[in-house]
């Protein structure tokens, strides 16, 4: 029939706006990279799926297609820290009298690594004023870090000690990397570690 549209091959048909299968991985990574930047700069409350889509150069429907809700996008950003946090057993191992330095060096090593700084900023900035983000942060820190450290401490208040150590480190990281308070923000990281590690050690094993 004149003007008739040829039948489309059902194996190649796809929904409007969805990239070909060969490009799907690149599109997903581009969205994830945009989400890291948006959450790290704006925090959870001020970040939107539409904003992430615009930064990634895609339609909002694609963000929902690959990740789901904004909360699920945020969790995907937080999960990019998983490879580093899985190294925590090494931090918890070794002599207890050196645990403070190992834990301090581990945390600041993450912040100094450009691969992990953006997702860390996203998680920390968002956790300050949003319960959804805070829940992700607590789950990540408690499960991956604090429980392992506390498990090494022979003390009735082991969990409190580990949390106080974490508070010391997270607070210092906030001032240095998020608030950027001088002179801490530009101090040599080795100097910061050398001064902070004994304090962390005191929380873990002190009287």
C-alpha positions in Angstrom: 0.0 0.0 0.0 1.3 3.4 -0.9 2.6 5.4 2.1 2.5 2.4 4.4 5.2 2.2 7.1 7.3 -1.0 6.8 7.1 -3.4 9.7 9.8 -2.8 12.4 12.0 -5.6 13.5 10.8 -6.4 17.1 14.3 -7.4 18.1 15.6 -3.9 17.4 12.6 -1.8 18.4 13.1 0.3 21.6 11.2 2.9 23.5 11.6 6.4 22.4 14.6 8.2 23.9 16.3 5.0 25.1 19.8 4.5 23.8 20.9 1.4 21.8 22.1 -1.5 23.9 25.7 -0.8 22.8 25.5 2.7 24.3 23.6 1.8 27.5 26.7 1.3 29.7 28.1 4.7 28.7 24.8 6.4 29.3 24.5 4.9 32.7 28.0 5.9 33.7 27.3 9.5 32.4 24.2 9.7 34.5 26.1 8.4 37.6 28.9 10.9 37.1 26.4 13.7 36.8 24.6 12.5 39.9 27.9 12.5 41.9 28.6 16.1 40.9 25.0 17.3 41.6 24.8 15.6 45.0 28.3 16.8 46.0 27.7 20.4 45.0 24.0 20.7 46.0 23.3 18.0 48.6 20.4 15.7 48.6 17.6 18.2 49.2 18.5 20.6 46.3 19.3 17.8 43.8 16.6 16.7 41.5 16.3 13.9 38.9 15.6 16.6 36.3 18.8 18.4 37.3 20.8 15.1 37.1 19.3 14.4 33.7 20.2 17.9 32.4 23.7 17.6 33.6 24.1 14.2 31.9 22.5 15.5 28.7 19.7 12.9 28.8 15.9 12.8 29.3 14.7 12.4 32.9 13.0 9.2 31.9 16.4 7.6 31.4 17.5 8.4 34.9 14.4 6.6 36.2 15.0 3.8 33.7 18.6 3.1 34.9 18.3 3.9 38.6 14.7 4.5 39.7 13.9 7.2 42.3 16.2 10.0 43.5 16.9 7.9 46.6 18.0 5.0 44.5 20.3 7.3 42.4 21.8 8.5 45.7 22.4 5.0 46.9 24.1 4.2 43.6 26.4 7.1 44.1 27.2 5.9 47.7 27.9 2.4 46.4 30.8 3.7 44.3 32.6 3.9 47.7 32.1 0.2 48.2 35.5 -1.0 46.8 37.4 1.3 49.1 35.2 0.5 52.2 35.7 -3.2 51.5 39.4 -2.6 52.4 38.3 -1.8 56.0 39.2 -5.3 57.3 42.8 -4.4 56.7 42.3 -1.3 58.9 40.8 -3.4 61.7 43.6 -5.9 61.6 47.1 -5.5 63.1 48.2 -4.3 66.5 45.6 -2.4 68.4 48.1 0.2 69.5 48.4 1.3 65.9 44.7 1.2 65.1 44.3 5.0 65.4 46.9 5.7 62.8 45.6 3.0 60.4 42.0 4.3 60.7 43.0 7.9 60.3 45.3 7.2 57.3 42.5 5.1 55.7 39.9 7.8 56.0 42.1 10.7 54.8 43.4 8.4 52.0 39.8 8.2 50.7 39.3 12.0 50.9 42.6 12.7 49.1 41.8 10.2 46.3 40.0 12.1 43.5 38.1 9.0 42.6 36.3 8.9 46.0 36.2 12.6 46.9 33.1 13.4 44.9 31.0 10.6 46.2 32.2 11.3 49.7 31.2 14.9 49.4 27.8 13.9 48.0 27.2 11.5 51.0 28.4 13.8 53.7 26.8 17.0 52.5 23.5 15.3 52.0 23.5 13.4 55.3 23.7 16.6 57.3 20.2 17.8 56.4 18.3 14.8 55.0 17.2 11.7 56.9 17.2 9.5 53.8 20.8 10.4 53.0 21.7 10.1 56.7 20.4 6.6 56.8 22.5 5.6 53.8 25.5 7.2 55.5 24.9 5.4 58.8 24.4 2.1 57.1 27.6 2.5 55.1 29.8 3.7 58.0 28.4 1.3 60.7 28.3 -1.8 58.5 31.5 -1.3 56.6 33.7 0.4 59.2 32.6 0.8 62.8 31.4 -2.7 63.4 34.7 -4.2 62.3 36.8 -1.8 64.4 34.6 -2.3 67.4 34.9 -6.0 67.1 38.6 -5.8 67.8 38.2 -3.8 71.0 38.1 -5.7 74.3 36.0 -3.2 76.1 32.3 -3.1 77.3 31.8 0.3 75.5 33.5 -0.8 72.2 30.8 0.5 70.0 30.9 3.9 71.7 34.6 4.1 71.4 34.5 3.3 67.7 31.8 5.9 67.2 33.8 8.6 69.0 36.8 7.8 66.9 34.6 8.1 63.8 33.1 11.4 65.0 36.6 12.8 65.4 37.6 11.8 61.9 34.3 12.8 60.2 34.3 16.2 62.0 37.8 16.9 60.9 37.1 15.8 57.3 34.0 18.1 57.3 36.1 21.1 58.3 38.9 20.3 55.8 37.0 19.1 52.7 33.5 20.4 53.0 33.6 23.7 55.0 37.3 24.2 53.9 38.3 26.0 57.0 41.8 27.4 57.0 44.5 26.6 57.9 43.2 23.0 58.2 42.0 22.9 54.6 45.4 23.5 53.1 47.6 21.8 55.8 49.8 19.0 54.7 47.7 15.8 55.0 50.6 13.9 56.7 50.7 16.7 59.4 47.0 16.3 59.9 47.3 12.5 60.2 50.2 12.8 62.7 48.2 15.1 65.0 44.9 13.4 64.7 45.9 9.7 64.9 46.9 9.8 68.7 43.5 11.4 69.5 41.7 8.6 67.6 43.8 6.1 69.3 42.8 7.5 72.7 39.1 7.0 71.8 39.8 3.4 70.8 42.0 2.1 73.5 42.5 4.9 76.1 41.4 4.7 79.7 
